[in-house]
Amino acid sequence: MKNNQFKIFSLIVLFSCSVFSCKDLTELNANPNGVNPLTANPNLVLSTVLTEAGKVFVTLGYQDMAGVMQHTQKDGFSGSHNSYEWGGSQSWATHYDILRNNQYVYDRAVELNLELHQGISLVMKSMMFGLITDLWGDAPYTSALKGAVGGANNTFPSYDSQEAIYTGILADLEKANTLLSKNAVEYTGAPGTADVYYQGNPAKWRKLANSLALRYYMRISSKKPDVAKAGIEKIVGNATLYPIITAIADDAAMPFAGNSNDDSWPANAVYDASATNYRRLKMCATFVNKLLDLKDPRIGVWANKVQIPLVIDANLPKGTDKIENGKRYLSPDKVLGKEVNTNPDYVGLPVAIIGGATYNLSPTAEQAANNPHVSWLNDIYKQAKGPLLKSRLMSAAEVRFILAEAAWKGWAVGDAKTHYDAAIKASFDTWGVGSSYASYITGKDVVYNGTQKQIIEQKWISSWTAAAEAWFDYRRTGFPELTTGPASIRKVLPVRFYYMLDERNLNRINAEAAMGKLETTTYSEADGKNSPWSKPWVLQGTGKPW
């Protein structure tokens, strides 16, 4: 019996080797569908870097930062959006995942002498590390992304100071400007469709690099004004050597493919059958009221009108509450002691109120209420993709507002009013309301009045769906002058994210050293050093924003 089994096994092996050819064990274990990192084309990873970065920026700017900066409020699952209930731990894991992939792109580009890819990856490195230090403060930078090398110093990296990170970012952007300075035909290995921002156009990437430098020079302007002034004047003073984004065609704006929820506009209703994530977001009263005061036509692009306006009529019999001709009519006794907004067009949710789902006499009180008496976001935000649904990482409007503020400071960058007007024009054109610009710019409260407050408030308006940048401006300037609501866990807006729990546990010594350099405030006492109300280096000693 054993002899027969051996013969059968031998025949099977012989047949297999004859038909399929025998290979050694390592060849059999190789994944024929895998990518060898030693030989892979960096384009295979570049597309992931760009799309994941785009998703990170739009998720911040459309979700919780839009709540902090009072573009929107939520009427369900609202704690992190409306009231800053961030749970004491916010992860940067996704940010560093992007940076690890980006480092691979850069290293392969160096090996293959692909200067265009090197320049692009330096821009993305600057953008992502900039976001990390903007959000948290000190962070692993020079010792980061070296875990594969091994050793305690690489596995548990030290934190660089926020000042050092900003300095490194500006140096990398200078290097990127040089790498991206050639004509497209002079580069080898074009990114092609992998580049979902600029389709491999080096001139546009170069403009993005220098525009980001403007952003970060302005970011440190309160701490290092001489450095910021010299840097911005250097860029603006030599347009040939340092081109910047001044036209919306050069905006860094990533469209969405819309093939699945993962590559679609966040909180879309296409892949969320119940549409609760779309319905949960409502316009914020702070934002709506400002847009209405300024007669800003962008409100019609960003928001829906109320479905059923409220009308309070003293001539109606007591106890009247009826819907006629698309309006809800109420006698005064029905609204006695209640907060009611009767604007016939747009009504926003007040900031961090208790019971947001029932606001303005909502007939329902469930999470993500079908409230017909407040403004929902425009129907375009139900879609998975569309011409206006983009992750806006850097825009001509932002650049012009930076230059307007620089000119307001007295720096040699041109005329403040000219830049201010151009910034608003760029935003109007972006959102398809350019025909209304001429009348809007002459409005009593819009025409340039020579104040930083007005510049930053208009920049805040134009940052719709990109509210993280408005938050960073608010921290630096105190504008717009925002107040918290009754459900907010502090009486002022936060200024940073919590360091994540895993980092505090696994990289404890370095994390504690970073937390020790934060400046505690009256509002951070309940949390200790690692608090959203503790001030990082960029705010220390500035007296801003509170």
C-alpha positions as CSV (number, residue, x, y, z in Angstrom):
1,M,0.0,0.0,0.0
2,K,2.8,2.5,0.9
3,N,4.6,1.6,-2.3
4,N,1.5,2.4,-4.4
5,Q,1.1,5.8,-2.6
6,F,4.7,6.8,-3.3
7,K,4.3,5.9,-7.0
8,I,1.1,8.0,-7.3
9,F,2.8,10.9,-5.6
10,S,5.8,10.7,-7.9
11,L,3.6,10.6,-11.0
12,I,1.8,13.8,-9.8
13,V,5.1,15.6,-9.2
14,L,6.4,14.5,-12.6
15,F,3.2,15.6,-14.4
16,S,3.2,19.0,-12.6
17,C,6.8,19.7,-13.6
18,S,6.2,18.7,-17.1
19,V,3.1,20.8,-17.6
20,F,3.9,23.9,-15.5
21,S,7.7,23.6,-15.3
22,C,9.3,23.3,-11.8
23,K,10.6,26.5,-10.1
24,D,12.5,27.0,-6.9
25,L,10.5,27.8,-3.8
26,T,11.2,31.6,-3.9
27,E,9.9,31.9,-7.4
28,L,6.7,30.0,-6.4
29,N,6.2,32.4,-3.5
30,A,6.6,35.5,-5.6
31,N,3.3,37.4,-6.1
32,P,2.8,37.6,-9.9
33,N,0.4,40.5,-9.4
34,G,2.5,42.4,-6.9
35,V,4.7,45.4,-7.4
36,N,8.4,45.2,-6.6
37,P,9.3,48.4,-4.7
38,L,12.9,48.1,-6.0
39,T,11.8,48.4,-9.6
40,A,8.4,50.0,-9.6
41,N,7.5,53.1,-11.5
42,P,6.9,55.9,-9.0
43,N,3.7,56.9,-10.9
44,L,2.1,53.8,-9.4
45,V,2.5,55.4,-5.9
46,L,2.3,59.1,-6.9
47,S,-1.4,58.9,-7.7
48,T,-2.1,57.5,-4.2
49,V,-0.1,60.3,-2.6
50,L,-2.1,63.0,-4.4
51,T,-5.6,61.5,-4.0
52,E,-5.1,60.6,-0.4
53,A,-3.8,64.1,0.4
54,G,-6.7,65.6,-1.4
55,K,-9.1,63.6,0.7
56,V,-7.4,64.6,3.9
57,F,-7.7,68.3,3.0
58,V,-11.3,68.2,2.0
59,T,-12.4,66.1,4.9
60,L,-10.9,68.7,7.3
61,G,-12.3,71.7,5.4
62,Y,-15.7,70.3,4.7
63,Q,-16.3,68.5,8.0
64,D,-15.1,69.5,11.5
65,M,-13.1,72.6,10.6
66,A,-16.2,73.9,8.8
67,G,-17.9,73.5,12.2
68,V,-15.2,75.2,14.1
69,M,-15.1,78.1,11.6
70,Q,-18.9,78.2,11.6
71,H,-19.5,77.6,7.9
72,T,-21.8,74.7,8.9
73,Q,-23.2,73.0,12.0
74,K,-24.6,69.5,12.5
75,D,-28.0,68.6,13.9
76,G,-26.9,65.0,14.7
77,F,-23.7,63.5,16.0
78,S,-22.6,67.0,16.4
79,G,-20.1,67.0,19.3
80,S,-16.9,67.1,17.3
81,H,-18.3,69.4,14.7
82,N,-20.1,72.0,16.8
83,S,-18.7,71.7,20.3
84,Y,-15.0,70.5,19.9
85,E,-15.6,67.2,21.6
86,W,-12.5,65.6,20.1
87,G,-12.1,62.8,22.7
88,G,-8.6,63.7,23.8
89,S,-6.8,62.0,20.9
90,Q,-6.6,62.8,17.2
91,S,-4.6,60.7,14.9
92,W,-2.0,61.8,12.4
93,A,-1.5,58.2,11.1
94,T,-3.1,58.9,7.7
95,H,-0.9,62.0,7.3
96,Y,2.3,60.0,7.9
97,D,1.0,57.1,5.7
98,I,0.9,59.7,2.8
99,L,4.3,61.0,3.7
100,R,5.8,57.4,3.7
101,N,4.4,56.8,0.2
102,N,5.6,60.2,-0.9
103,Q,9.1,59.5,0.4
104,Y,9.1,56.4,-1.8
105,V,8.2,58.5,-4.8
106,Y,11.0,60.9,-4.0
107,D,13.6,58.2,-3.4
108,R,12.7,56.3,-6.6
109,A,12.7,59.6,-8.5
110,V,16.3,60.3,-7.3
111,E,17.4,56.8,-8.4
112,L,15.9,57.3,-11.8
113,N,16.9,61.0,-12.1
114,L,13.3,62.1,-12.5
115,E,13.5,65.7,-11.6
116,L,9.8,66.5,-12.2
117,H,8.8,63.7,-9.7
118,Q,11.3,65.0,-7.2
119,G,9.9,68.5,-7.4
120,I,6.3,67.2,-7.1
121,S,7.2,65.0,-4.1
122,L,8.9,67.9,-2.3
123,V,5.8,70.1,-2.8
124,M,3.6,67.3,-1.3
125,K,6.1,66.7,1.5
126,S,5.9,70.4,2.4
127,M,2.1,70.4,2.1
128,M,1.6,67.4,4.4
129,F,4.2,68.3,7.0
130,G,2.8,71.8,6.9
131,L,-0.6,70.5,7.7
132,I,0.7,68.3,10.5
133,T,2.6,71.1,12.3
134,D,-0.4,73.5,11.7
135,L,-2.7,71.0,13.4
136,W,-0.6,69.6,16.2
137,G,2.5,71.8,16.7
138,D,5.9,70.1,17.2
139,A,6.0,66.7,15.4
140,P,8.4,64.1,14.1
141,Y,10.1,65.6,11.0
142,T,13.8,65.1,10.4
143,S,13.7,61.7,12.2
144,A,10.3,60.7,10.7
145,L,9.7,58.1,7.9
146,K,12.8,56.0,8.9
147,G,11.1,53.1,10.7
148,A,12.2,50.6,8.1
149,V,15.9,51.4,8.9
150,G,15.4,50.2,12.5
151,G,16.9,51.3,15.7
152,A,15.2,53.1,18.6
153,N,15.8,56.6,17.2
154,N,14.0,55.7,14.0
155,T,11.2,53.6,15.6
156,F,10.5,56.3,18.2
157,P,11.4,59.5,16.5
158,S,12.1,62.7,18.3
159,Y,9.9,65.8,17.6
160,D,11.2,68.8,15.8
161,S,10.1,72.2,16.9
162,Q,7.3,73.9,15.0
163,E,9.8,76.6,14.0
164,A,12.2,74.1,12.6
165,I,9.5,72.4,10.6
166,Y,8.3,75.6,9.0
167,T,12.0,76.5,8.2
168,G,12.5,73.0,6.6
169,I,9.3,73.4,4.6
170,L,10.4,76.7,3.1
171,A,13.8,75.3,2.2
172,D,12.2,72.3,0.5
173,L,9.9,74.6,-1.5
174,E,12.9,76.6,-2.6
175,K,14.5,73.4,-3.8
176,A,11.2,72.4,-5.5
177,N,11.1,75.7,-7.4
178,T,14.5,74.9,-8.9
179,L,13.6,71.3,-9.8
180,L,10.4,72.4,-11.5
181,S,11.9,75.3,-13.5
182,K,12.4,73.4,-16.8
183,N,10.0,73.2,-19.7
184,A,7.9,70.1,-19.8
185,V,9.8,68.5,-22.8
186,E,13.0,68.6,-20.8
187,Y,11.8,66.1,-18.2
188,T,11.9,62.3,-18.5
189,G,9.2,60.0,-17.2
190,A,6.1,62.2,-17.3
191,P,3.5,61.5,-14.5
192,G,0.7,61.5,-17.0
193,T,-2.7,60.6,-15.5
194,A,-1.1,59.7,-12.2
195,D,-1.0,63.5,-11.6
196,V,-4.6,64.2,-10.7
197,Y,-3.8,67.8,-9.9
198,Y,-1.9,69.2,-12.9
199,Q,-1.5,66.2,-15.4
200,G,2.3,66.6,-15.2
201,N,2.5,70.3,-15.9
202,P,5.8,71.4,-14.2
203,A,4.9,75.1,-14.6
204,K,1.8,74.7,-12.5
205,W,3.5,72.7,-9.9
206,R,6.2,75.4,-9.7
207,K,3.5,78.0,-9.1
208,L,2.0,75.8,-6.3
209,A,5.4,75.5,-4.7
210,N,5.9,79.2,-4.5
211,S,2.3,79.9,-3.5
212,L,2.7,77.5,-0.6
213,A,5.8,79.4,0.4
214,L,3.7,82.5,0.6
215,R,1.3,80.7,2.8
216,Y,4.0,79.6,5.2
217,Y,5.8,82.9,5.3
218,M,2.5,84.5,6.3
219,R,1.9,81.7,8.8
220,I,5.1,82.7,10.7
221,S,4.7,86.4,10.2
222,S,3.8,87.2,13.8
223,K,6.7,85.2,15.1
224,K,9.4,86.0,12.5
225,P,8.2,89.1,10.7
226,D,11.5,90.0,9.2
227,V,11.9,86.5,7.7
228,A,8.3,86.5,6.4
229,K,8.6,90.0,4.9
230,A,11.8,89.2,3.1
231,G,10.5,85.9,1.9
232,I,7.3,87.2,0.5
233,E,8.9,90.3,-1.1
234,K,11.6,88.0,-2.7
235,I,8.9,85.9,-4.3
236,V,6.6,88.8,-5.5
237,G,9.6,90.8,-6.6
238,N,10.7,88.3,-9.2
239,A,7.8,86.7,-11.1
240,T,10.1,85.0,-13.6
241,L,12.1,83.2,-10.9
242,Y,9.2,82.7,-8.6
243,P,5.9,82.3,-10.5
244,I,2.8,82.0,-8.3
245,I,-0.9,81.1,-8.7
246,T,-2.8,84.1,-9.8
247,A,-5.4,82.5,-12.1
248,I,-8.0,80.0,-11.1
249,A,-6.9,77.7,-14.0
250,D,-3.8,77.1,-11.9
251,D,-5.6,76.3,-8.6
252,A,-4.5,73.1,-6.9
253,A,-8.0,71.5,-6.9
254,M,-8.6,67.8,-7.1
255,P,-11.8,66.5,-8.7
256,F,-13.5,63.3,-7.6
257,A,-13.9,60.2,-9.7
258,G,-17.2,59.3,-8.1
259,N,-16.8,55.5,-8.8
260,S,-17.2,54.5,-5.2
261,N,-17.7,56.1,-1.8
262,D,-13.9,56.1,-1.3
263,D,-13.2,58.3,-4.4
264,S,-16.3,60.5,-4.1
265,W,-17.3,63.8,-2.5
266,P,-17.5,63.3,1.3
267,A,-21.0,63.0,2.8
268,N,-22.5,62.4,-0.7
269,A,-25.9,60.9,-0.9
270,V,-25.1,58.6,-3.9
271,Y,-23.4,55.9,-1.8
272,D,-25.3,56.8,1.4
273,A,-28.8,55.6,0.6
274,S,-30.3,57.2,3.7
275,A,-28.5,60.5,2.9
276,T,-28.1,61.1,6.7
277,N,-24.5,62.3,6.3
278,Y,-25.7,64.9,3.8
279,R,-28.7,65.9,5.9
280,R,-26.8,66.2,9.1
281,L,-24.8,69.2,7.8
282,K,-26.8,72.4,7.8
283,M,-25.6,76.0,7.1
284,C,-24.4,77.9,10.2
285,A,-26.2,81.0,11.2
286,T,-22.9,82.9,11.6
287,F,-22.0,82.3,7.9
288,V,-25.5,82.7,6.5
289,N,-26.0,86.0,8.3
290,K,-22.7,87.4,7.0
291,L,-23.5,86.4,3.5
292,L,-26.9,87.9,3.7
293,D,-25.6,91.1,5.2
294,L,-23.2,91.5,2.3
295,K,-25.7,90.4,-0.3
296,D,-23.2,87.7,-1.4
297,P,-24.5,85.7,-4.4
298,R,-22.2,82.7,-3.4
299,I,-24.8,81.7,-0.8
300,G,-27.0,80.4,-3.6
301,V,-24.3,78.1,-4.8
302,W,-23.4,76.8,-1.4
303,A,-26.9,76.6,0.3
304,N,-30.5,75.7,-0.5
305,K,-33.2,78.1,0.5
306,V,-35.5,77.0,3.3
307,Q,-38.2,74.6,2.0
308,I,-41.0,76.1,4.0
309,P,-40.5,79.7,5.4
310,L,-42.1,80.7,8.6
311,V,-44.5,83.6,8.8
312,I,-45.7,85.0,12.1
313,D,-48.9,87.0,11.6
314,A,-50.5,89.0,14.5
315,N,-53.8,89.1,12.6
316,L,-54.2,85.3,12.7
317,P,-56.5,83.8,15.3
318,K,-54.9,82.5,18.4
319,G,-53.6,78.9,18.1
320,T,-53.0,79.1,14.3
321,D,-50.3,76.8,12.9
322,K,-51.0,76.0,9.2
323,I,-49.2,75.5,5.9
324,E,-50.5,77.3,2.9
325,N,-48.9,78.1,-0.4
326,G,-45.6,76.7,0.6
327,K,-45.4,78.7,3.9
328,R,-46.0,77.9,7.5
329,Y,-48.3,80.6,9.1
330,L,-48.3,81.0,12.9
331,S,-50.1,83.2,15.3
332,P,-47.8,85.0,17.9
333,D,-48.9,82.7,20.8
334,K,-47.5,79.7,19.0
335,V,-44.0,81.0,19.1
336,L,-44.0,82.7,22.5
337,G,-40.7,82.2,24.2
338,K,-39.2,80.4,21.2
339,E,-36.3,81.4,19.0
340,V,-37.7,81.8,15.5
341,N,-36.0,82.9,12.3
342,T,-38.5,84.1,9.6
343,N,-36.1,84.9,6.8
344,P,-37.9,83.7,3.7
345,D,-34.8,82.6,1.9
346,Y,-31.9,81.4,4.1
347,V,-31.8,80.3,7.8
348,G,-28.7,78.9,9.5
349,L,-28.3,76.8,12.6
350,P,-26.9,78.8,15.5
351,V,-23.5,77.7,16.9
352,A,-23.4,74.7,19.2
353,I,-27.0,75.0,20.4
354,I,-28.7,72.3,22.5
355,G,-31.3,70.5,20.5
356,G,-30.2,71.6,17.0
357,A,-32.5,69.1,15.4
358,T,-35.6,70.9,16.8
359,Y,-34.4,74.5,15.9
360,N,-36.8,76.9,14.2
361,L,-39.9,74.8,15.0
362,S,-38.6,71.7,13.2
363,P,-41.5,69.2,12.9
364,T,-39.0,66.4,13.5
365,A,-36.3,65.9,16.1
366,E,-34.3,62.9,14.8
367,Q,-30.7,62.9,14.0
368,A,-30.1,64.6,10.6
369,A,-33.5,66.2,10.8
370,N,-35.7,66.7,7.8
371,N,-36.1,70.3,9.0
372,P,-37.8,72.4,6.3
373,H,-37.3,75.6,8.2
374,V,-33.5,75.8,8.0
375,S,-31.1,75.9,5.0
376,W,-29.6,72.6,3.9
377,L,-26.4,72.6,1.8
378,N,-27.0,73.0,-1.9
379,D,-28.1,69.8,-3.7
380,I,-24.8,69.6,-5.5
381,Y,-23.3,68.3,-2.3
382,K,-25.5,65.2,-2.5
383,Q,-23.5,64.2,-5.6
384,A,-20.5,61.9,-5.8
385,K,-18.7,64.2,-8.2
386,G,-19.3,67.4,-10.2
387,P,-17.5,70.5,-11.6
388,L,-17.6,72.4,-8.3
389,L,-16.9,69.4,-6.1
390,K,-13.2,69.5,-5.6
391,S,-10.6,69.3,-2.9
392,R,-9.2,72.8,-2.9
393,L,-5.7,72.7,-1.6
394,M,-4.4,76.1,-2.8
395,S,-6.2,78.7,-4.9
396,A,-5.6,82.0,-6.7
397,A,-8.1,83.6,-4.2
398,E,-5.9,82.5,-1.2
399,V,-2.8,83.8,-2.9
400,R,-4.3,87.2,-3.6
401,F,-5.6,87.5,0.0
402,I,-2.1,86.7,1.3
403,L,-0.7,89.4,-0.9
404,A,-3.5,91.8,0.2
405,E,-2.6,91.2,3.8
406,A,1.2,91.6,3.1
407,A,0.5,94.9,1.4
408,W,-1.7,96.0,4.3
409,K,1.4,95.3,6.5
410,G,3.3,97.8,4.3
411,W,5.4,95.2,2.6
412,A,6.6,95.8,-1.0
413,V,4.1,93.5,-2.9
414,G,1.9,95.9,-4.6
415,D,-1.4,97.6,-3.8
416,A,-3.6,96.0,-1.0
417,K,-6.9,97.0,-2.6
418,T,-5.8,95.6,-6.0
419,H,-5.0,92.2,-4.5
420,Y,-8.1,92.2,-2.3
421,D,-10.4,92.9,-5.3
422,A,-8.6,90.3,-7.4
423,A,-9.0,87.7,-4.5
424,I,-12.8,88.2,-4.4
425,K,-13.0,88.1,-8.2
426,A,-11.1,84.8,-8.3
427,S,-13.5,83.3,-5.7
428,F,-16.6,84.6,-7.6
429,D,-15.2,83.1,-10.9
430,T,-14.5,79.8,-9.2
431,W,-18.0,79.4,-8.0
432,G,-19.6,80.6,-11.2
433,V,-21.0,84.0,-10.1
434,G,-18.5,86.2,-11.8
435,S,-21.2,88.3,-13.4
436,S,-22.2,89.6,-10.0
437,Y,-18.7,90.7,-9.0
438,A,-18.9,94.3,-10.3
439,S,-21.9,95.2,-8.2
440,Y,-20.7,93.2,-5.1
441,I,-17.2,94.8,-4.9
442,T,-18.8,98.2,-4.6
443,G,-21.1,97.3,-1.7
444,K,-20.9,99.4,1.4
445,D,-19.4,96.7,3.6
446,V,-17.4,95.0,0.8
447,V,-15.4,97.9,-0.8
448,Y,-11.9,97.8,0.6
449,N,-11.7,99.8,3.8
450,G,-8.0,99.3,4.6
451,T,-8.3,96.8,7.5
452,Q,-6.9,93.4,8.2
453,K,-10.2,92.4,9.6
454,Q,-12.0,92.9,6.3
455,I,-9.3,91.0,4.3
456,I,-9.4,88.0,6.6
457,E,-13.2,88.0,6.8
458,Q,-13.4,87.8,3.0
459,K,-10.7,85.2,3.0
460,W,-12.8,83.2,5.5
461,I,-15.9,83.4,3.2
462,S,-13.9,82.3,0.2
463,S,-12.5,79.3,2.2
464,W,-15.9,77.4,1.9
465,T,-15.1,73.6,1.9
466,A,-11.5,74.5,2.7
467,A,-12.1,75.8,6.2
468,A,-8.9,74.5,7.8
469,E,-7.0,77.4,6.3
470,A,-9.5,79.8,7.7
471,W,-8.9,78.3,11.1
472,F,-5.1,78.8,10.8
473,D,-5.8,82.5,9.8
474,Y,-8.2,82.9,12.8
475,R,-5.6,81.7,15.2
476,R,-3.0,84.1,13.8
477,T,-5.2,87.2,13.6
478,G,-8.3,86.7,15.7
479,F,-10.5,87.2,12.7
480,P,-13.3,86.7,12.0
481,E,-14.4,87.4,15.5
482,L,-16.2,84.2,16.3
483,T,-18.0,83.3,19.6
484,T,-18.9,79.8,20.9
485,G,-22.3,78.4,21.6
486,P,-24.0,77.1,24.7
487,A,-23.0,73.5,24.1
488,S,-19.3,74.3,23.4
489,I,-17.0,72.6,25.9
490,R,-15.0,75.9,26.2
491,K,-15.9,79.5,25.9
492,V,-13.3,80.2,23.1
493,L,-12.4,78.4,19.9
494,P,-9.6,75.7,20.0
495,V,-6.2,76.4,18.4
496,R,-4.7,72.9,17.9
497,F,-5.4,69.1,17.9
498,Y,-4.7,66.7,20.7
499,Y,-1.6,64.4,20.3
500,M,-2.9,60.9,19.7
501,L,-3.1,58.3,22.5
502,D,-0.9,55.7,20.6
503,E,1.9,58.3,20.2
504,R,1.7,59.2,23.9
505,N,1.9,55.6,24.9
506,L,4.5,54.2,22.4
507,N,6.6,57.3,21.9
508,R,6.0,58.6,25.4
509,I,9.3,60.4,26.1
510,N,9.3,62.4,22.9
511,A,5.6,63.1,23.0
512,E,5.9,64.4,26.6
513,A,8.8,66.6,25.6
514,A,6.7,68.2,22.8
515,M,3.7,68.6,25.2
516,G,6.0,70.3,27.7
517,K,6.7,73.1,25.2
518,L,3.1,74.0,24.7
519,E,1.9,77.1,26.5
520,T,-1.0,76.3,28.8
521,T,-3.9,78.8,29.1
522,T,-6.9,79.4,31.3
523,Y,-8.9,77.3,28.9
524,S,-6.5,74.3,28.8
525,E,-6.5,73.7,32.5
526,A,-9.1,70.9,32.3
527,D,-7.0,68.9,29.8
528,G,-3.4,69.6,31.0
529,K,-0.6,70.4,28.5
530,N,-2.0,68.3,25.7
531,S,-5.0,70.5,25.0
532,P,-6.7,72.1,22.0
533,W,-6.5,75.3,24.1
534,S,-2.8,75.1,24.7
535,K,-0.8,77.3,22.4
536,P,2.0,76.0,20.1
537,W,5.1,78.0,19.2
538,V,3.4,79.9,16.3
539,L,1.0,81.5,18.7
540,Q,3.1,81.9,21.9
541,G,3.6,85.5,22.8
542,T,1.3,86.9,20.1
543,G,-1.8,87.4,22.2
544,K,-3.8,85.8,19.5
545,P,-6.5,84.7,18.9
546,W,-7.6,85.2,22.5
